[in-house]
């Protein structure tokens, strides 16, 4: 993944957060052939793992839900 992303750095991925826009699809597994959900509002997520074109992300807050999202959907990637 290029595009000037700090994810190219070898740092621990849990050190990064990003924004997902309203309307972004998130998936149960790292494939579009699985259950998906379309976000109803913009949100900030923590990036847990990256493999290929997919990122495993966790929502911030008390529920801490996990989902997969295409890397190109991650916006405003920053180190925390």
PLY file of the C-alpha trace (Angstrom):
ply
format ascii 1.0
element vertex 80
property float x
property float y
property float z
element edge 79
property int vertex1
property int vertex2
end_header
0.00 0.00 0.00
1.50 3.26 -1.06
-0.16 6.67 -1.27
2.24 8.16 1.31
0.75 6.12 4.12
2.54 5.87 7.48
1.51 2.19 7.42
4.62 1.59 5.33
6.61 2.21 8.50
7.40 -1.00 10.44
5.75 0.34 13.61
3.18 -1.67 15.50
-0.12 -1.21 13.67
-2.10 -0.71 16.87
-0.38 2.67 17.00
-2.48 3.97 14.08
-6.00 5.32 13.78
-7.91 6.31 10.67
-11.26 7.69 9.62
-13.96 5.80 7.72
-16.49 7.92 5.86
-20.25 7.51 6.05
-21.31 4.92 3.45
-18.08 2.85 3.74
-18.68 -0.91 3.60
-17.05 -3.04 6.28
-16.93 -6.83 6.13
-16.99 -9.82 8.47
-13.96 -11.36 6.70
-11.31 -10.06 4.29
-13.45 -10.71 1.22
-16.43 -9.06 -0.43
-18.14 -12.49 -0.47
-19.15 -12.26 3.21
-21.57 -10.36 5.42
-21.13 -6.61 5.15
-22.42 -3.47 6.80
-22.57 0.06 5.43
-21.57 2.73 7.94
-24.35 5.14 8.80
-21.95 7.84 10.02
-18.30 8.82 9.82
-16.12 7.19 12.48
-12.60 6.80 13.83
-11.12 3.30 13.98
-7.90 1.70 15.20
-5.92 -0.32 12.65
-5.07 -3.75 14.07
-3.63 -5.66 11.12
-3.00 -5.24 7.39
-2.83 -8.05 4.86
-2.84 -7.37 1.14
-5.58 -4.88 0.28
-7.43 -5.39 3.58
-7.16 -3.98 7.10
-8.61 -5.47 10.27
-9.93 -2.51 12.23
-11.53 -1.99 15.63
-14.02 0.71 16.51
-13.00 3.02 19.29
-15.25 3.15 22.32
-16.58 0.70 24.86
-17.94 -1.85 22.35
-14.71 -2.23 20.34
-16.21 -4.04 17.34
-13.92 -5.63 14.73
-14.38 -5.59 10.94
-12.39 -5.76 7.73
-12.18 -2.85 5.32
-10.39 -2.22 2.04
-7.22 -0.21 2.73
-8.08 2.41 0.13
-11.13 3.35 2.26
-8.95 4.45 5.22
-8.71 8.24 5.47
-6.54 10.49 7.64
-4.22 7.71 8.85
-2.29 9.00 11.85
-0.04 7.63 14.59
-1.45 7.87 18.11
0 1
1 2
2 3
3 4
4 5
5 6
6 7
7 8
8 9
9 10
10 11
11 12
12 13
13 14
14 15
15 16
16 17
17 18
18 19
19 20
20 21
21 22
22 23
23 24
24 25
25 26
26 27
27 28
28 29
29 30
30 31
31 32
32 33
33 34
34 35
35 36
36 37
37 38
38 39
39 40
40 41
41 42
42 43
43 44
44 45
45 46
46 47
47 48
48 49
49 50
50 51
51 52
52 53
53 54
54 55
55 56
56 57
57 58
58 59
59 60
60 61
61 62
62 63
63 64
64 65
65 66
66 67
67 68
68 69
69 70
70 71
71 72
72 73
73 74
74 75
75 76
76 77
77 78
78 79
